[in-house]
Amino acid sequence: MDGLDKTLAGIKAVFLDLDGTIYLGSKLIDGSLDFLSRIEEAGIKRFFLSNNSSRSVKQYVSKLNGMGIPATPEDVLLSTHDLLTWLAKEGVDDTYLVGTEGMQEMLEDAGINTDSASPQYVVLGYDTEITYEKLSRASIHLHKGVPLVVSHPDMVCPSPDGGLPDTGAYMALFEATTGVKATHVSGKPNAGMILHKIEELGLKPSECAMVGDRLYTDMEMAERSGAHGILVLSGEATRDDLANAPQNPSLVVESVDLLCRRGC
């Protein structure tokens, strides 16, 4: 989609990726706080959107607040929310979870058993607390024919020291071990992650922008939803990646620090 410049003129809401866009690990990306202040002053609504299912909403809010970013649970949209919607639609309440305590909390709060001896699905999230026991038990379920559902497709999680194994890497491990491919993958780039919020706000997709550092999730979701895609080069993607990618962002900038300047 064309017709967008760095001032964000005409944009009424932005959906902001976190890892690689607002921060890297525990360090804010330079200029991100000033950017958030500028869009607030401009009256642009903002929501934080992440495929990272290792944390619960409460944990994300706590992290953002601890970095000096005002946020409430209503401001945070996670791949886990998209996964929960899918599980509810499919009538799933018995699972075996390969995920963190934060993700477990969100599933169990929704009434889903995460340690079933006879699961309907193995649920795979970004497990930063991974153990060999979890990998083994999940593999045994998969060998027995239990299908796999995954919170998001990201291969790596950006960090200041380089990419770290994310859910996509775990997915590849299970396929190599068991031959099982995921029945469903939630999270970005599924357009529904933002379209329901855009509709709730009474806006058109063309009045919204998805800001993120990944072509195959952030920019792909922008294209599927009809929103503008703003690719930042502060995380995973590089200009070389862009040159070979099927996605066509509306705008490419080094970081959010360059956005919404001069009275956007």
C-alpha positions as CSV (number, residue, x, y, z in Angstrom):
1,M,0.0,0.0,0.0
2,D,1.3,3.4,-1.0
3,G,0.6,7.0,0.1
4,L,2.2,7.2,3.6
5,D,5.1,9.4,4.8
6,K,7.0,9.6,8.0
7,T,4.7,12.2,9.5
8,L,1.9,9.5,9.7
9,A,-0.5,12.0,8.3
10,G,-4.0,10.5,8.1
11,I,-3.2,7.7,10.5
12,K,-5.6,7.4,13.4
13,A,-4.3,4.2,15.1
14,V,-1.0,2.3,15.2
15,F,-0.4,-1.3,16.1
16,L,3.2,-1.5,17.5
17,D,5.2,-4.7,17.6
18,L,7.4,-4.8,20.7
19,D,10.5,-7.0,20.3
20,G,12.8,-5.3,17.8
21,T,10.5,-2.3,17.4
22,I,10.0,-0.7,20.8
23,Y,12.7,-2.6,22.7
24,L,15.4,-5.2,22.3
25,G,15.4,-7.5,25.3
26,S,15.4,-5.3,28.4
27,K,16.7,-2.2,26.5
28,L,14.5,0.4,24.9
29,I,15.3,1.2,21.3
30,D,16.7,4.8,21.0
31,G,13.9,7.3,20.5
32,S,11.0,5.0,21.2
33,L,9.7,6.9,24.3
34,D,9.8,10.2,22.4
35,F,8.0,8.5,19.5
36,L,5.2,7.3,21.9
37,S,4.9,10.8,23.3
38,R,4.6,12.3,19.8
39,I,1.8,10.0,18.7
40,E,-0.1,10.6,21.9
41,E,0.2,14.3,21.4
42,A,-1.0,13.9,17.8
43,G,-4.1,12.0,19.1
44,I,-3.1,8.7,17.4
45,K,-4.4,5.7,19.3
46,R,-1.7,3.0,20.0
47,F,-1.8,-0.6,20.8
48,F,1.1,-3.0,21.6
49,L,1.0,-6.2,19.5
50,S,3.3,-9.1,20.0
51,N,3.6,-12.7,18.8
52,N,5.8,-13.4,21.9
53,S,3.6,-15.8,23.9
54,S,6.2,-16.2,26.7
55,R,4.6,-13.6,28.8
56,S,1.0,-13.0,30.0
57,V,-0.8,-9.7,29.5
58,K,-0.1,-8.8,33.1
59,Q,3.6,-9.5,32.7
60,Y,3.7,-7.3,29.5
61,V,2.0,-4.4,31.2
62,S,4.4,-4.7,34.1
63,K,7.4,-4.7,31.7
64,L,6.2,-1.8,29.7
65,N,5.4,0.2,32.9
66,G,8.8,-0.6,34.2
67,M,10.4,0.9,31.1
68,G,8.5,4.1,31.6
69,I,5.7,3.3,29.0
70,P,2.1,3.8,30.3
71,A,0.1,0.7,29.4
72,T,-3.1,-1.1,30.6
73,P,-4.2,-4.6,29.7
74,E,-6.6,-3.2,27.1
75,D,-3.5,-1.8,25.2
76,V,-1.9,-5.2,24.8
77,L,-2.8,-7.7,22.0
78,L,-1.0,-11.0,22.0
79,S,-0.8,-14.1,19.8
80,T,-2.1,-16.0,22.9
81,H,-5.4,-14.0,22.6
82,D,-5.6,-15.2,18.9
83,L,-4.8,-18.8,20.1
84,L,-7.5,-18.7,22.8
85,T,-10.1,-17.5,20.2
86,W,-9.2,-20.5,18.0
87,L,-9.2,-23.0,20.9
88,A,-12.7,-21.8,22.0
89,K,-14.0,-22.0,18.4
90,E,-12.7,-25.6,18.1
91,G,-14.2,-26.5,21.5
92,V,-10.7,-27.4,23.0
93,D,-10.3,-27.5,26.7
94,D,-7.8,-30.3,27.3
95,T,-4.3,-29.7,26.1
96,Y,-0.6,-30.4,26.8
97,L,1.2,-27.1,26.8
98,V,4.8,-26.5,25.9
99,G,4.9,-22.9,27.2
100,T,5.9,-20.6,30.0
101,E,4.1,-20.1,33.3
102,G,2.7,-16.8,32.0
103,M,1.1,-18.5,29.0
104,Q,-0.1,-21.3,31.2
105,E,-1.8,-18.7,33.4
106,M,-3.7,-17.2,30.5
107,L,-4.9,-20.6,29.2
108,E,-6.0,-21.8,32.6
109,D,-7.7,-18.5,33.3
110,A,-9.8,-19.3,30.2
111,G,-10.7,-22.7,31.6
112,I,-8.2,-24.8,29.6
113,N,-6.4,-27.7,31.1
114,T,-2.7,-27.4,30.2
115,D,-1.4,-30.7,31.5
116,S,-3.9,-33.3,30.3
117,A,-2.9,-37.0,30.1
118,S,-5.2,-37.3,27.1
119,P,-5.0,-33.9,25.3
120,Q,-7.0,-32.8,22.3
121,Y,-4.0,-30.8,21.2
122,V,-0.4,-30.2,22.0
123,V,-0.1,-26.4,22.3
124,L,3.2,-24.9,21.5
125,G,4.2,-21.4,22.6
126,Y,7.4,-19.4,22.9
127,D,8.8,-21.4,25.9
128,T,11.7,-19.6,27.5
129,E,11.5,-22.1,30.3
130,I,11.8,-25.2,28.0
131,T,12.9,-28.5,29.5
132,Y,13.7,-31.8,27.9
133,E,10.8,-33.3,29.8
134,K,8.4,-31.0,28.0
135,L,9.9,-31.8,24.7
136,S,9.7,-35.5,25.4
137,R,6.2,-35.6,26.7
138,A,5.0,-33.4,23.8
139,S,6.7,-35.7,21.3
140,I,5.1,-38.8,22.7
141,H,1.7,-37.2,22.4
142,L,2.4,-36.2,18.8
143,H,3.7,-39.8,18.0
144,K,0.3,-41.0,19.3
145,G,-1.6,-38.8,16.8
146,V,-2.4,-35.8,19.0
147,P,-2.4,-32.7,16.6
148,L,-0.2,-29.7,17.2
149,V,-1.4,-26.1,17.4
150,V,1.1,-23.2,17.7
151,S,0.8,-19.7,19.1
152,H,2.8,-18.0,16.3
153,P,5.3,-18.8,13.5
154,D,8.3,-16.6,14.4
155,M,11.6,-18.4,13.9
156,V,13.7,-16.1,16.0
157,C,13.2,-13.6,18.8
158,P,15.4,-10.5,18.4
159,S,17.9,-9.8,21.1
160,P,20.8,-7.3,21.4
161,D,23.1,-10.3,20.9
162,G,21.4,-11.8,17.8
163,G,18.3,-13.9,17.1
164,L,17.2,-16.5,19.7
165,P,15.2,-19.7,19.0
166,D,11.5,-18.9,18.9
167,T,8.4,-20.9,18.4
168,G,9.1,-21.5,14.7
169,A,12.4,-23.2,15.6
170,Y,10.6,-25.4,18.2
171,M,8.0,-26.3,15.5
172,A,10.8,-27.4,13.2
173,L,12.3,-29.5,16.0
174,F,9.0,-31.3,16.5
175,E,8.6,-31.9,12.8
176,A,12.1,-33.3,12.6
177,T,11.4,-35.5,15.6
178,T,7.9,-36.7,14.9
179,G,7.0,-35.8,11.4
180,V,4.1,-33.8,12.6
181,K,3.3,-30.4,11.2
182,A,1.1,-27.8,13.0
183,T,-2.7,-28.1,12.3
184,H,-3.0,-24.4,12.9
185,V,-0.6,-21.5,13.6
186,S,-2.1,-18.4,15.5
187,G,-0.8,-14.9,15.8
188,K,0.6,-12.6,13.2
189,P,0.3,-12.7,10.2
190,N,-3.4,-13.6,10.8
191,A,-5.3,-10.4,9.9
192,G,-7.9,-11.0,12.7
193,M,-5.3,-10.0,15.3
194,I,-5.9,-6.4,14.4
195,L,-9.1,-6.3,12.3
196,H,-11.4,-6.9,15.3
197,K,-9.8,-3.9,17.1
198,I,-10.0,-1.7,14.0
199,E,-13.7,-2.5,13.7
200,E,-14.2,-1.9,17.4
201,L,-12.6,1.6,16.9
202,G,-14.9,2.4,14.0
203,L,-11.9,2.9,11.7
204,K,-11.0,1.8,8.2
205,P,-7.8,-0.3,7.8
206,S,-6.4,2.4,5.6
207,E,-6.5,4.7,8.6
208,C,-4.3,2.4,10.6
209,A,-0.6,1.3,10.5
210,M,1.2,-1.8,11.7
211,V,4.7,-1.0,12.8
212,G,7.1,-3.9,13.1
213,D,10.5,-5.4,12.3
214,R,9.5,-8.6,10.5
215,L,8.4,-9.0,6.9
216,Y,6.7,-12.4,7.1
217,T,4.6,-11.6,10.2
218,D,4.2,-7.8,10.7
219,M,4.2,-6.6,7.1
220,E,2.4,-9.7,5.9
221,M,-0.4,-9.0,8.4
222,A,-0.6,-5.4,7.3
223,E,-1.1,-6.5,3.7
224,R,-3.7,-9.1,4.6
225,S,-5.7,-6.6,6.8
226,G,-5.5,-3.6,4.4
227,A,-3.6,-1.5,6.9
228,H,-0.4,0.4,6.1
229,G,2.8,-1.6,6.9
230,I,5.7,0.3,8.4
231,L,8.9,-1.7,8.5
232,V,11.6,-0.7,11.0
233,L,15.1,-2.0,10.6
234,S,15.9,-2.0,14.3
235,G,15.2,-5.7,14.8
236,E,15.1,-8.7,12.5
237,A,14.6,-7.5,8.9
238,T,17.3,-5.9,6.8
239,R,17.2,-4.0,3.5
240,D,18.6,-7.1,1.8
241,D,15.7,-9.1,3.2
242,L,13.3,-6.5,1.9
243,A,14.8,-6.7,-1.6
244,N,13.9,-10.4,-1.9
245,A,10.5,-10.3,0.0
246,P,7.0,-10.5,-1.5
247,Q,5.8,-8.0,1.0
248,N,5.6,-4.3,0.0
249,P,5.6,-2.0,3.1
250,S,4.1,1.4,2.8
251,L,7.2,2.8,4.5
252,V,10.6,1.7,5.6
253,V,12.6,3.5,8.3
254,E,15.6,2.7,10.5
255,S,13.5,2.9,13.7
256,V,10.4,4.5,15.2
257,D,12.5,7.5,16.2
258,L,12.1,8.8,12.6
259,L,8.3,8.6,12.7
260,C,5.6,11.3,13.5
261,R,8.0,14.3,13.7
262,R,7.1,17.9,13.0
263,G,3.5,18.1,14.0
264,C,2.2,14.8,12.7
